[in-house]
């Protein structure tokens, strides 16, 4: 997913940043005896659900999708999409993971998206733009309060 599209403001266009992170992943893996180095039921499902979301909304995966190990977290940008438009699909991701007994925290923030190629650097993925920094802050706050929530900002 290295497509790039240029907008009027230095390559940035309005859209939505989505951050998804499994809650208490290390504890869940240990409790259930799942592997953390290959796809387990939760990370395999999240990989598939993220791929579907990206495809449906023409999103750009910035960070986190890992088909070989399974996906624990993801940062995705959706140009020209309002956060509220994604609510139903994000709630579906939460419900599907909850069926496995796994919590997930999801944040969708309106802002400028950069439409850059995939990042292998977590720090850059989480902090490269104001919208990503806000999403990361909201994600951390929600996880401290227990997680397993979808936040639209």
URJORA-V698904 format. One record per residue. N is the residue number from 0. RES is the residue in three letters. OMEGA is omega in whole degrees, -180 to 180 (none if undefined). Layout:
# URJORA-V698904
n: [N | N]
res: [RES | RES]
omega: [OMEGA | OMEGA]
This chain:
# URJORA-V698904
n: [0 | 1 | 2 | 3 | 4 | 5 | 6 | 7 | 8 | 9 | 10 | 11 | 12 | 13 | 14 | 15 | 16 | 17 | 18 | 19 | 20 | 21 | 22 | 23 | 24 | 25 | 26 | 27 | 28 | 29 | 30 | 31 | 32 | 33 | 34 | 35 | 36 | 37 | 38 | 39 | 40 | 41 | 42 | 43 | 44 | 45 | 46 | 47 | 48 | 49 | 50 | 51 | 52 | 53 | 54 | 55 | 56 | 57 | 58 | 59 | 60 | 61 | 62 | 63 | 64 | 65 | 66 | 67 | 68 | 69 | 70 | 71 | 72 | 73 | 74 | 75 | 76 | 77 | 78 | 79 | 80 | 81 | 82 | 83 | 84 | 85 | 86 | 87 | 88 | 89 | 90 | 91 | 92 | 93 | 94 | 95 | 96 | 97 | 98 | 99 | 100 | 101 | 102 | 103 | 104 | 105 | 106 | 107 | 108 | 109 | 110 | 111 | 112 | 113 | 114 | 115 | 116 | 117 | 118 | 119 | 120 | 121 | 122 | 123 | 124 | 125 | 126 | 127 | 128 | 129 | 130 | 131 | 132 | 133 | 134 | 135 | 136 | 137 | 138 | 139 | 140 | 141 | 142 | 143 | 144 | 145 | 146 | 147 | 148 | 149 | 150 | 151 | 152]
res: [UNK | UNK | UNK | UNK | UNK | UNK | UNK | UNK | UNK | UNK | UNK | UNK | UNK | UNK | UNK | UNK | UNK | UNK | UNK | UNK | UNK | UNK | UNK | UNK | UNK | UNK | UNK | UNK | UNK | UNK | UNK | UNK | UNK | UNK | UNK | UNK | UNK | UNK | UNK | UNK | UNK | UNK | UNK | UNK | UNK | UNK | UNK | UNK | UNK | UNK | UNK | UNK | UNK | UNK | UNK | UNK | UNK | UNK | UNK | UNK | UNK | UNK | UNK | UNK | UNK | UNK | UNK | UNK | UNK | UNK | UNK | UNK | UNK | UNK | UNK | UNK | UNK | UNK | UNK | UNK | UNK | UNK | UNK | UNK | UNK | UNK | UNK | UNK | UNK | UNK | UNK | UNK | UNK | UNK | UNK | UNK | UNK | UNK | UNK | UNK | UNK | UNK | UNK | UNK | UNK | UNK | UNK | UNK | UNK | UNK | UNK | UNK | UNK | UNK | UNK | UNK | UNK | UNK | UNK | UNK | UNK | UNK | UNK | UNK | UNK | UNK | UNK | UNK | UNK | UNK | UNK | UNK | UNK | UNK | UNK | UNK | UNK | UNK | UNK | UNK | UNK | UNK | UNK | UNK | UNK | UNK | UNK | UNK | UNK | UNK | UNK | UNK | UNK]
omega: [-178 | 178 | 176 | 177 | -177 | 175 | -175 | -173 | 177 | -180 | -179 | 175 | 177 | 180 | -177 | 171 | 177 | 173 | -178 | -179 | 177 | -179 | 175 | -174 | -179 | 179 | -179 | 179 | -179 | -179 | -173 | -180 | 179 | 175 | 173 | -177 | 174 | -177 | 173 | -177 | -178 | -177 | 176 | 177 | 180 | 176 | -178 | -178 | 177 | 178 | 179 | -179 | 179 | -179 | -177 | -173 | -179 | -180 | 178 | 178 | -180 | -173 | 163 | -177 | -177 | -178 | -179 | -178 | -173 | -174 | 176 | -179 | 179 | 172 | -175 | 175 | 180 | 179 | 174 | 179 | 176 | -180 | -178 | 179 | -178 | -172 | -176 | -180 | 179 | 176 | 178 | 177 | 179 | -179 | -179 | 179 | 178 | 177 | 177 | -177 | -178 | 177 | 178 | 176 | -177 | 178 | 175 | -175 | 175 | 178 | 176 | 178 | -172 | 179 | -179 | 179 | -177 | -180 | 174 | -177 | -178 | -178 | 179 | -179 | -177 | -173 | -173 | -179 | 177 | -180 | 178 | 179 | 178 | 180 | 180 | 179 | 179 | 178 | 179 | -179 | -179 | 180 | 177 | 180 | 176 | 175 | -177 | -177 | 172 | -179 | 177 | -177 | none]
